[in-house]
Amino acid sequence: MLLLASALGGCAATQSVTADTTDYDLYRRTRTATSSEARLRASFDYLERAPDGRWRPEVKAWFDRAEPLYWERMQTSVGGLRAYLATLPRGPHGKLAAERVLEQRAGARMDQARDRELLDDALSVEQRLADADQMRKTVVRELGEWTARLATIPSFGKPTSELPHETIHHYRVLEPVARCADERCKKTLALPYAIPDGKRLSARKALLDVELGLYRGNVVRARLAGPELWSRLYECSDRTPVRADDAQARTEAIARAVQIVESALGPRFAEASCQREAVSPWVLERECRGVRIRMQAALTPETDDEITVEPVQQP
């Protein structure tokens, strides 16, 4: 009897010893873990590897309480989601955590793509604005330079070959080259530009004819002309659209064009002795050194704005 009692008492004391060694080792890790993450990891490992383990009810009860609280804390950030996956990659919320991380990555890529697209759009708009500004400057520069060239022709009454070399180069060599027929040579410049019109750029074009009138092959007259040229010049200099039916805007455009032409003529024609009273349809007139320069605003849509340059005494 004493031996039997001793044997029964020993069974209770040595339960952990007689239990499956792997089962006990797994359970021991859940009890010796030094952090909540380590205990969660050890508990999940026990539940996976010891489905019939002696301590399963105890481990499962703790895990079922701790895991939801851990997920609630970790799911609020990408870093937390990644921490959950590192702790419980196959845990109850492992698939959801992985999906959310992928969503966050996709969202970040979309944000980056959107940022790049916005940056590209901004750069594109900036480039278009810069290009438009350069085109407008080109229109003003071309008209100013041709005004100055024709106003200072020293060879009225002589063949076109006697024109200054720089004028010949721009007139006969640079595209589009001048064409001559019936005692007239003409070079037509089609100058594109754009101006802000509301929230967009409105494309326009300025047409500029550079003409030389001939008599028996000799230059006797020069002319710059184009449809609504002064309105186009105003749009390029002031970036303000001018409608054909807006009389006030047209008046302002003519006044601005007169200023630009006066600047192009320079001091050579700014002297008091050169100035003449402009009588309609002329809006500017200068006469000195044997040359008369007149600037005209078209009176009808069918006619052109123009500048004419001719010797005071026709040869």
VOGU-3710 file (C-alpha; in Angstrom, 3 decimals, decimal comma):
1> mlllasalgg> 0,000/0,000/0,000  2,802/2,391/0,886  4,477/1,678/-2,420  1,196/2,261/-4,313  0,574/5,613/-2,569  4,106/6,687/-3,294  3,705/5,845/-6,970  0,443/7,812/-7,332  1,969/10,947/-5,725  4,920/10,776/-8,050
11> caatqsvtad> 2,712/10,853/-11,140  1,346/14,318/-10,251  4,747/15,739/-9,406  6,347/14,532/-12,554  3,580/15,507/-15,083  5,880/17,805/-17,040  8,531/15,175/-17,140  6,292/12,461/-18,507  4,601/14,813/-21,058  5,759/14,817/-24,692
21> ttdydlyrrt> 9,144/16,543/-24,808  8,344/18,663/-27,912  4,998/19,703/-26,426  6,648/20,854/-23,231  9,474/22,701/-25,028  6,974/24,623/-27,116  4,889/25,476/-24,069  7,955/26,548/-22,106  8,795/29,126/-24,792  5,420/30,767/-24,289
31> rtatssearl> 6,147/31,167/-20,598  9,722/32,369/-20,878  9,177/34,940/-23,695  10,585/38,363/-22,732  8,212/40,519/-24,863  4,601/40,457/-25,957  5,701/39,914/-29,565  7,890/36,968/-28,580  5,057/35,412/-26,531  2,573/35,900/-29,375
41> rasfdylera> 5,025/34,277/-31,776  5,707/31,372/-29,386  2,013/30,884/-28,614  1,049/30,792/-32,303  3,901/28,353/-32,931  2,605/26,108/-30,111  -0,958/26,170/-31,447  0,268/25,293/-34,947  2,686/22,550/-33,984  0,860/20,995/-31,031
51> pdgrwrpevk> -2,795/20,720/-32,039  -3,324/18,130/-29,287  -0,905/19,647/-26,797  -1,451/19,266/-23,073  -1,389/23,073/-22,504  -3,340/24,049/-25,609  -6,420/25,377/-23,741  -4,269/27,684/-21,623  -2,154/28,937/-24,545  -5,183/29,419/-26,817
61> awfdraeply> -7,134/31,353/-24,200  -4,238/33,782/-23,748  -3,571/34,090/-27,488  -7,248/34,728/-28,314  -7,209/37,641/-25,877  -3,802/39,113/-26,773  -3,762/38,836/-30,577  -6,799/41,087/-31,296  -5,409/43,750/-28,991  -2,040/43,550/-30,741
71> wermqtsvgg> -3,684/43,795/-34,174  -5,748/46,795/-33,087  -2,552/48,594/-32,131  -0,492/47,577/-35,152  -3,006/48,165/-37,957  -2,885/51,964/-37,724  0,393/52,414/-39,635  2,493/50,784/-42,314  5,244/50,227/-39,787  2,772/48,536/-37,448
81> lraylatlpr> 1,453/46,307/-40,211  4,976/45,236/-41,085  5,700/44,569/-37,399  2,591/42,357/-37,200  3,741/40,412/-40,258  7,191/39,978/-38,760  5,617/38,620/-35,554  2,694/36,618/-36,943  3,152/36,165/-40,712  0,494/33,396/-40,699
91> gphgklaaer> -1,536/34,892/-37,845  -5,288/35,539/-37,899  -4,746/38,956/-39,431  -1,647/38,101/-41,449  -3,376/38,078/-44,852  -5,182/41,344/-44,131  -1,942/42,961/-42,942  -0,150/41,868/-46,117  -2,975/43,217/-48,308  -2,896/46,562/-46,543
101> vleqragarm> 0,862/46,823/-46,923  0,493/46,138/-50,643  -2,284/48,741/-50,836  -0,073/51,251/-49,081  2,768/50,512/-51,489  0,438/50,839/-54,481  -0,947/54,045/-53,042  2,556/55,392/-52,521  3,456/54,497/-56,109  0,294/56,194/-57,327
111> dqardrelld> 1,119/59,264/-55,256  4,616/59,291/-56,681  3,269/58,862/-60,209  0,741/61,623/-59,614  3,449/63,862/-58,206  5,631/63,148/-61,238  2,686/63,812/-63,524  1,920/67,087/-61,757  5,582/68,050/-61,949  5,716/67,135/-65,645
121> dalsveqrla> 2,548/69,138/-66,234  3,984/72,108/-64,352  7,216/71,920/-66,317  5,252/71,542/-69,533  3,127/74,592/-68,706  6,234/76,522/-67,720  7,925/75,533/-70,975  4,860/76,467/-73,014  4,687/79,829/-71,282  8,390/80,392/-71,911
131> dadqmrktvv> 7,987/79,386/-75,564  4,972/81,664/-75,938  6,882/84,550/-74,400  9,787/83,964/-76,790  7,460/83,881/-79,809  5,834/87,165/-78,792  9,237/88,773/-78,428  10,151/87,467/-81,872  7,162/89,223/-83,450  8,042/92,562/-81,831
141> relgewtarl> 11,724/92,157/-82,688  11,102/91,247/-86,336  8,863/94,241/-86,939  11,256/96,578/-85,149  14,302/95,330/-87,019  12,617/95,501/-90,430  11,366/98,987/-89,668  14,909/100,091/-88,871  16,354/98,379/-91,970  13,907/99,944/-94,391
151> atipsfgkpt> 14,008/103,374/-92,756  17,759/103,573/-93,281  17,977/102,377/-96,887  20,794/104,480/-98,368  20,259/103,369/-101,945  16,861/104,543/-103,160  17,031/104,801/-106,934  19,538/101,963/-107,141  19,216/98,182/-107,745  18,463/95,839/-104,851
161> selphetihh> 22,048/94,623/-105,097  23,076/97,996/-103,682  21,160/97,436/-100,443  23,273/96,913/-97,296  24,668/93,374/-97,087  22,827/92,661/-93,820  19,501/93,680/-95,429  20,188/91,550/-98,519  21,011/88,559/-96,301  17,760/88,813/-94,352
171> yrvlepvarc> 15,722/89,579/-97,455  17,126/87,204/-100,067  18,922/84,455/-98,145  17,018/83,708/-94,943  13,789/81,754/-95,376  11,266/82,613/-96,534  13,199/84,353/-99,281  11,790/87,357/-101,147  10,173/86,848/-104,539  10,199/89,498/-107,266
181> aderckktla> 7,642/90,069/-110,031  6,085/93,046/-111,836  8,352/95,699/-110,333  7,807/94,432/-106,801  9,724/92,181/-104,430  7,965/90,703/-101,420  8,986/88,594/-98,447  6,110/87,302/-96,300  6,750/86,347/-92,694  4,161/84,248/-90,872
191> lpyaipdgkr> 5,048/84,631/-87,209  3,183/82,362/-84,783  2,674/83,380/-81,179  0,306/82,742/-78,276  -1,203/84,925/-75,578  -2,925/84,089/-72,288  -6,675/84,000/-72,810  -8,405/83,024/-69,606  -6,857/79,802/-68,335  -5,317/78,777/-71,648
201> lsarkalldv> -2,929/79,985/-74,299  -4,615/81,249/-77,442  -2,633/80,614/-80,630  -2,324/83,542/-83,039  -0,282/84,450/-86,098  1,098/87,756/-87,299  1,543/88,163/-91,061  4,201/90,647/-92,133  4,906/91,540/-95,746  8,252/93,215/-96,445
211> elglyrgnvv> 7,925/94,822/-99,882  10,265/96,748/-102,121  8,731/98,760/-104,955  10,893/98,943/-108,074  11,060/101,179/-111,087  13,158/99,863/-113,931  14,860/97,552/-111,471  15,705/100,278/-108,974  14,297/100,533/-105,439  11,921/103,499/-105,145
221> rarlagpelw> 9,763/102,527/-102,181  9,707/100,187/-99,172  6,691/98,937/-97,264  5,872/96,839/-94,188  2,276/95,664/-94,032  -0,023/93,076/-92,515  -3,674/92,454/-91,619  -4,455/94,030/-88,218  -0,710/94,264/-87,729  -0,909/96,883/-84,980
231> srlyecsdrt> -3,364/94,725/-83,038  -1,040/91,732/-83,368  1,902/93,867/-82,264  -0,042/95,078/-79,225  -0,991/91,527/-78,275  2,653/90,476/-78,396  3,950/93,428/-76,404  1,180/93,658/-73,796  -0,138/90,050/-73,802  -3,685/91,371/-74,135
241> pvraddaqar> -6,073/90,003/-76,789  -7,626/92,506/-79,201  -10,965/91,638/-80,766  -11,693/93,022/-84,194  -14,953/94,578/-82,976  -13,427/96,244/-79,906  -12,813/99,855/-80,966  -11,279/100,878/-77,643  -8,805/98,011/-77,671  -7,937/98,780/-81,300
251> teaiaravqi> -7,222/102,426/-80,393  -4,943/101,329/-77,556  -3,229/98,867/-79,898  -2,473/101,608/-82,449  -1,064/103,895/-79,756  1,158/101,106/-78,457  2,311/100,237/-81,977  3,282/103,889/-82,584  5,520/103,747/-79,494  7,187/100,555/-80,694
261> vesalgprfa> 7,789/101,953/-84,188  9,169/105,214/-82,784  11,584/103,188/-80,662  12,622/101,154/-83,719  13,312/104,304/-85,736  15,684/105,436/-83,004  17,239/108,865/-82,486  17,898/109,302/-86,203  14,221/110,174/-86,727  13,441/111,525/-83,259
271> eascqreavs> 14,739/115,038/-83,913  12,211/117,851/-83,949  13,146/118,656/-87,535  12,026/115,153/-88,588  8,598/115,208/-86,987  5,502/115,935/-89,022  1,880/116,201/-87,979  0,182/112,926/-88,775  -3,128/113,363/-90,590  -5,609/110,471/-90,891
281> pwvlerecrg> -5,168/107,791/-92,047  -1,540/108,305/-90,985  -0,836/107,833/-87,283  2,870/108,701/-87,449  4,948/110,658/-89,960  8,644/111,474/-90,051  10,578/113,263/-92,772  14,249/114,097/-92,793  17,486/113,317/-94,628  15,533/112,939/-97,855
291> vrirmqaalt> 13,299/110,132/-96,534  9,604/110,152/-95,591  8,246/107,504/-93,205  4,529/107,065/-92,680  2,638/104,687/-90,437  -0,981/103,979/-91,327  -3,820/102,239/-89,495  -6,175/100,390/-91,817  -9,611/101,947/-92,096  -11,356/98,716/-93,148
301> petddeitve> -10,825/95,023/-92,382  -9,966/94,458/-96,050  -6,895/96,719/-95,944  -3,603/96,330/-94,096  -1,862/98,289/-91,396  1,368/99,508/-92,943  4,566/101,525/-92,788  5,847/103,114/-95,974  9,335/104,439/-96,564  10,137/106,469/-99,682
311> pvqqp> 12,440/109,231/-100,785  10,988/112,728/-100,585  12,034/113,346/-104,170  11,219/110,375/-106,368  14,215/109,576/-108,578
//
